[in-house]
């Protein structure tokens, strides 16, 4: 599985620490981590939490990655932004039990962390424990286990509802403010990471045309 890390600008100073914690856990389970920034306060591209949500959707809808780890000061803004796009199911994660139950009950493809609120002594340990609960187990097995059938049924219902309530991602990127979109995909490593990992869909082609 390919996992993206996306930091919004207010918490970009923690990017390296979060990346190292995520990489340490993910690689233990055979996953690859791609770091899309924002990398630091000096980075030319400073992603807002809304852009983090858009970038999350682009990466998932083009199959550039299979899962996204993002966040902001409280984790709420990045989660709300990500969930405003099609084919993204993003959970708000504070502790390891959140991580485990989100994956087992909701079987999502993105998570958002509060990288400022409550992020104190031992925060990197909490992150590692959360990452472990996200990636150590097969997702969608239910919690508690006897609830697996209705929980899986509800997940399928939600997926079908989102197909009705969300526009197609290609239509979104064609109609969204183009300067906003171009800034979102202007990160210094975006082009190389995207072109090496995206699929061959019309959406991917549209994004490639914008960055080439």
N, C-alpha and C positions, 0 to 999 in steps of 0.2 A: 504494500500500500504506500502511496505517496501522500505525504502530509505537508501542507503549507503552513508557515507561520506568517501572520500579518500583524504588525503593531501600528496602532494609530499614533499620531505625533506626540501627544502629551506624555506617553509612556515609552517613547522610543529609546530612552537611556537604558531601559531594562532589556532591550532586544537581545543582546548577546547572552545575558544570563538566562533568559527564557529559552532561547535557541539551544544553548548547551544542555539545559535540563530536559528539554523535549527530545533532543537528539540522543541523549544518554539512555532514555527509556525506550524511545521508538526503535532504535537500532537493535536493542535487545530482543525485540520481537520481529525483526526482519524488515522493518519499515524504513523508508527514506524520507528525510526532512528537507524541504526547500524553503529557504528564508527569503521572503519578499519585502522585508523592511516594514516600516521605516527603521533604519539602522541606528541613527543617532541624530542629535539636534542639528548637526551641520549638514545632514543629507539634503540634497537639492529638492527631492520630492518628499514633502511632509504630508502624509496621508491623514485625513480626518476620519472619524469613525464612520461617517457615511460612505466615504471612499473605501474604507476597509470592507464594508458590506458589499459594495459593488464589485470590488476585486474578488471577494469570496465567491460571489455568484459567477463571475467570469471564469475563474479557475475550475469551479465544479462543473459548470455547464459545458465547458470545452474538454472536460476530462483530463485537464492538465494535472490535477491532483484528485485524490479520492476523499480527502478530509482536510478541513481547515481549522487551525487554532488561531483565534484572534482575541481581541479584547480592547478595553479602554480604561478610563479611570475607575468606573463602577462596573464595567462589563455590560451595562444595560444598553447603551447607545449602539455599540457594535452588534449586539444581539438583535436589536430591533431593526437595524439597517440590513443585516444579513437576511433576516426573515421576510423582508419586504420584497425579495426577489424569488423567482421560480426555482424549484428543485433544490432549495436550501432549507435545511431543518436544523436550526442553531439553538443550542441550549446554553443557559447561563450557569456557569460552574463556579462554586465557591470552595467546596471541599470534596474529598474523595468519594463520599457517599452520593453527592450530586452526580459526579462523573459516572459512577457505576450504574446508578438508577437511570440516568438519561440514556445511556447506551443500551441497557437491557430493556427498558420500557419503551423509549421513544425511537431508538435506533437511528439517530440523526447522523448528519455528515459534517457538522461544524459545531464548535463550542466557543463561547466568549467568556473571558476571565476578567475580574476586577483587578487591574494591575496597580491601583493606588489605594482604594478603599480596603482597609484591613490588611494591607500588604506590608507586614512588619517583620519582626524577628522570626526566622525560620520559614519565610515565605517560599524560598526555593525548595525546601523539603516538602511543603504542602503541594507545590506544583508537581514535583516528581511523583508523589503519591497519587495525585489526580491523574496525571498522564498514565500511570500504571493501570489505574482502574478503567481508563478509556481504551487502552490497547492490549491489555493482558488477556481479555476474554472475547469469545465470539459474541457479537452484538445480537440483540433482539431475542434473547432467551427468557425474558420475563423476570419481573420481581414483584412480589414473591413468585417462585416458580409455578405455582398452581394458577397464576394469573396470565400465563404466557399466551393462551389462545385468545382471550378477549383483547389483550394488549397488542398482539400482532394484527388482529382484525381492525382495531382502532387506528393503528399506524397506516394500514392500507387505505382506510377511509379518509384519513387526513391527507395522504398523498393524492387521492383523487379529488378532494376538495380544492387543494392547492392548484391543480391543473385547471380548474374552472376559474379560480379567483385571481390567477396571475397570468400576465401576458407572456408570450414567447420571448425568450432571452434575446434572440436576434432582433426582434422588433424593438425591444427596450434599448439596446445599444445603438440602434439606428435613430431612435427618436429622443434619447436623453440628451441633455446639453453636451455638445461635443467637446467643449473645452474642459468640462468637468470630467468626461470620460478619458480624454487624452492625458489629463493630469494624473488620474488614477492609475494609468498603465505606463507612466513615465519613469518609474523606479529604475535605478541604474542596472539592476539585474533582471528586470522583468522580461525583456526581449529574449535573452538567452535561455532563461528558465522556461518561458512560455513556448518558444518555438521547438525546444528539445522534448517537450512533454505533451503538448496539446494534441487533440484528435484532428481529423480532416474534415470537420463539419463546416457549414457555411458561416457559423458564428466564429470559428477559429480563423477562417479566411478573412472575415471582416476585421477582426482585431489585428491580424498580421498586416493588412493594408494600412491600418492606422499607424503602426509603429515602423513601417519600412519606407 
